[in-house]
Amino acid sequence: MTIARELFISTFLANISFIVFLPLFTGILLIVLPQRFRIFKQVFALIISIITFISALLIYIAKSAGRYVNLFNLFPLRYLSLSEDFEAVTGLAVLNVDNLAKLIVLFVCLFSVIIIIYSFAYINKANNIRNYYAYLMLTLACSVCAALADNLILFIIFWGFLCLTLYKLIKGYDEESSTAATKSLILIGASDGFIIFGMAVLWKIGQTMEISRLNVATNNFLNVFAFFSFLIGSFTKAGAFPFHTWIPDYAKKAPASSSAFLPASLDKLLGIYFMVRICKDMFVINQWLTLILLITGVITIIIGVMMALMQHNYKRLLGYHAVSQVGYMVVGLGLGTPLGIVGGLFHMINNALYKSGLFLVAGSIEKRTGKENLNDLGGLSRAMPLTFIAALIFSLSISGIPPFNGFASKWTIYQGIVDFGKETGIANRLWIIWLSLAVIGSALTLASFVKFITGAFMGRARKEFNKVKEVSTVMWLPQVFLALVCIGFGIFATNLVLPKIFAPLVGDFQYAGSWNSSTISFLVLISIILGFLIYLAGNIKNMRTADSFVGGEKIQQQTGYSSTEFYKTISNFNIFSFFYKKADNKRFDIYNVSKDIILWLYRRFSTAHSGVLSSYAIWFLVGLTIMLILLLSFI
């Protein structure tokens, strides 16, 4: 029995070594290899990603022998005695292999496999990025290490490196794309600086750097400052208001595969994962911080979806929805109840599934048509049926339509809000506001995806698209797979997914109302069958059809409708037009506002360069005094 247990522990460590070191060494190797080995790089990256995913799956389904594993002790592998205390392991290179970390790592590895398969056909000479597969592998390695790291210093090292791979996975082929890449780098890099500030505060107040051992009360200014410093890093990575503005720009100019890999999936997984650590493990938040989290969540929902309604560029539309969906996760986690946390985590996984799928759909449309504007598309459902079906499933999922997975997680969050309202705190009393705005956001999401589906796939097919056909197997297969997972996670939500996958993360929880996902799915299936039978019955009759008659002219084949024009009425409302105009001028973009402030300060301080020695001496003394005051305040 002892030998078997030691063998199991060594196998467990070996799997961790695979998911940590294999992608890292592979990424370095692929950078060194010349570009002429492109096919080898593709195949090798796929093989390594599959091995990594299998290792992550084995770790996920295994009951780990302990919670902590020392990273630097993985090579060479060693047999661990039963008497060794994992909880006693401390230091910089300590990994926390708990249920939440294992879940994040599993899906990070899954999306890596999916994106690499899709990239085989999508990435070509036109949109090729130098060392593309190397950066995918490095992103995978750093994401895994960031999710497993228990020490904040180790965490920020890999978390910060992800900022560089994000920058490298967008091709700077024009000024706009270069600006989008730079904006993403600066915003996320600045948020990493706030995390370092938070770490400095923890060091100042005598706290440990180990995440699992932190339990900081938010009862004074320094502790609250540390909390918000970490929260800014989480919000910027995930794309929550007001640090979200890099995502739509990145989504518009980056290759669809890069958007599906980072803003749509990995950044959401890691950003929300870090928020869970902050709110559940690192800090004990009070009711006022709970109120701030809920306000931020509903604002993110509404602002993201209202901006998405006005977008004609479908990649930018999807970018704003990547922002809006984060709001639901923030609301769920902000509730702080087991049901709310489960709903937030469930929605995090669901969003990564359908949002990655939507960006893959966008890449397929772009691949076949070369168009990025909904006004230039239409009628692609017949030419690209598999892509259309997948897009429809993803759109219904993100809109919260049963029986798909988006409905399951949103319904769980709604139930969590109702349950949250039973308490007497100030945030609890406002539960009806959180619920109403979340439901309104879901309705507006459906409206914007009606625009997306009708604009791209419905209506009359343009003559220029007569030769358009379905994308290759390696491109439609990942979309179909993700669509099937969306269906499965919705149908089996209450019977399998929630109790088996998410309940172990928070413990037992109870719904405030009744809901059975399998029953709802059965009723929806019956309604679809009845609708199909009615459709067939109507087509059995002999019905005469005729072209439109307008002044003797046959114009039906030439006429159509624009799916985007209807939505312009929203932007013309007095109450909305002011804000949309300000948004178009980047007045609500924290990046542009900060840049304007810095340039204004630069112009003001530049007047100090007068060339007079006495003026320079005064500025030197003033600066030295300020630095001494700051230094003494931290001693």
HELIX and SHEET records of a PDB file:
HELIX    1   1 THR A    2  VAL A   32  1                                  31    
HELIX    2   2 GLN A   35  PHE A   37  5                                   3    
HELIX    3   3 ARG A   38  ILE A   61  1                                  24    
HELIX    4   4 LEU A   71  ASN A   73  5                                   3    
HELIX    5   5 PHE A   86  ALA A   88  5                                   3    
HELIX    6   6 ASN A   99  TYR A  122  1                                  24    
HELIX    7   7 TYR A  132  LEU A  148  1                                  17    
HELIX    8   8 LEU A  152  LYS A  168  1                                  17    
HELIX    9   9 GLU A  175  LYS A  204  1                                  30    
HELIX   10  10 ILE A  211  ARG A  213  5                                   3    
HELIX   11  11 PHE A  221  ALA A  238  1                                  18    
HELIX   12  12 TRP A  246  LYS A  253  1                                   8    
HELIX   13  13 ALA A  256  PHE A  261  1                                   6    
HELIX   14  14 LEU A  262  LEU A  266  3                                   5    
HELIX   15  15 ASP A  267  VAL A  276  1                                  10    
HELIX   16  16 ARG A  277  MET A  282  3                                   6    
HELIX   17  17 GLN A  287  LEU A  309  1                                  23    
HELIX   18  18 TYR A  314  LEU A  335  1                                  22    
HELIX   19  19 PRO A  338  THR A  369  1                                  32    
HELIX   20  20 LEU A  374  ASP A  376  5                                   3    
HELIX   21  21 PRO A  385  ILE A  398  1                                  14    
HELIX   22  22 ASN A  405  PHE A  420  1                                  16    
HELIX   23  23 ILE A  426  ARG A  429  1                                   4    
HELIX   24  24 TRP A  431  ALA A  456  1                                  26    
HELIX   25  25 LYS A  463  PHE A  465  5                                   3    
HELIX   26  26 THR A  473  ILE A  491  1                                  19    
HELIX   27  27 ALA A  493  PHE A  502  3                                  10    
HELIX   28  28 ALA A  503  VAL A  506  1                                   4    
HELIX   29  29 SER A  517  ILE A  540  1                                  24    
HELIX   30  30 LYS A  568  SER A  571  1                                   4    
HELIX   31  31 ASN A  574  ASP A  584  1                                  11    
HELIX   32  32 ILE A  590  SER A  606  1                                  17    
HELIX   33  33 LEU A  613  SER A  633  1                                  21    
SHEET    1   A 2 TYR A  68  ASN A  70  0                                        
SHEET    2   A 2 VAL A  94  ASN A  96 -1                                        
SHEET    1   B 2 VAL A 216  ALA A 217  0                                        
SHEET    2   B 2 PHE A 283  VAL A 284  1                                        
END                                                                             
